Every structure is written in C-alpha cells, then in structure tokens.
Amino acid sequence: MKIKVEYADGLRADKNVDRVPEVDDRFEDDLVENVTEYTPLREGYAAYVRLKKPPGERSE
C-alpha cells in the first residue's frame, strides 16, 4: 500500500509499505509521531505519516 511520509526535516515522500506504521514505531531511522489513516483510500494513499527525530538526536 502507498503512504505519504513527512520527515522531521519537512521533506515529503511517497512510500510503498506492507503495513501502516503505528505511533512510536521506528521508520527509516526516525520515530512515527502521528498517523492519519484513510478509509477509503484518499487519492491512492492509505495513510499520512509524520516522523520525528528520536530523543537525543538533532535535525541538521
């Protein structure tokens, strides 16, 4: 399924995943801060996922 991901630095990307991540899961070295699932799909996306840097790490 396709999701829209917003990284901690503000960049956005489309990703294909097997399952929608949950809040506080690790996703590509960051932590999931917020998940908005779309039922039915919205413009082909199953969810919008916002990421944050793990505690102790800085955005550059």
C-alpha positions as CSV (number, residue, x, y, z in Angstrom):
1,M,0.0,0.0,0.0
2,K,1.1,3.6,-0.6
3,I,1.6,6.1,2.2
4,K,2.7,9.7,2.3
5,V,5.6,10.3,4.7
6,E,6.7,13.7,6.1
7,Y,10.2,13.5,7.6
8,A,11.4,15.5,10.6
9,D,13.2,18.0,8.3
10,G,10.0,18.7,6.4
11,L,10.6,16.8,3.3
12,R,7.8,14.6,2.0
13,A,7.9,11.3,0.0
14,D,5.6,8.5,-1.2
15,K,6.5,5.1,0.2
16,N,5.2,1.6,-0.5
17,V,4.8,-0.5,2.7
18,D,3.3,-3.8,3.7
19,R,1.6,-2.3,6.7
20,V,0.9,1.2,8.0
21,P,3.3,2.0,10.9
22,E,2.0,2.9,14.3
23,V,2.8,5.9,16.6
24,D,6.3,5.4,18.2
25,D,7.3,2.7,15.7
26,R,10.7,3.1,14.0
27,F,10.5,4.1,10.3
28,E,13.7,4.7,8.4
29,D,15.7,5.7,11.5
30,D,13.1,8.1,12.8
31,L,10.1,7.7,15.1
32,V,6.5,7.9,14.0
33,E,4.9,10.9,15.6
34,N,1.4,10.8,14.0
35,V,-0.6,8.6,11.7
36,T,-3.7,9.5,9.8
37,E,-5.2,6.5,8.1
38,Y,-7.6,7.0,5.2
39,T,-10.6,4.7,4.8
40,P,-11.4,4.6,1.9
41,L,-8.1,5.5,0.3
42,R,-7.6,9.2,-0.4
43,E,-6.0,9.9,-3.8
44,G,-4.5,6.4,-3.7
45,Y,-2.9,6.8,-0.2
46,A,-3.7,4.5,2.7
47,A,-2.2,6.9,5.3
48,Y,-0.3,10.1,6.0
49,V,2.6,9.5,8.4
50,R,4.6,12.3,10.2
51,L,8.1,11.4,11.6
52,K,10.2,13.0,14.3
53,K,13.8,12.5,15.4
54,P,14.3,10.1,18.3
55,P,15.1,11.8,21.6
56,G,18.7,12.9,21.8
57,E,19.1,13.3,18.0
58,R,19.1,16.6,16.2
59,S,17.7,17.5,12.8
60,E,20.5,19.0,10.7
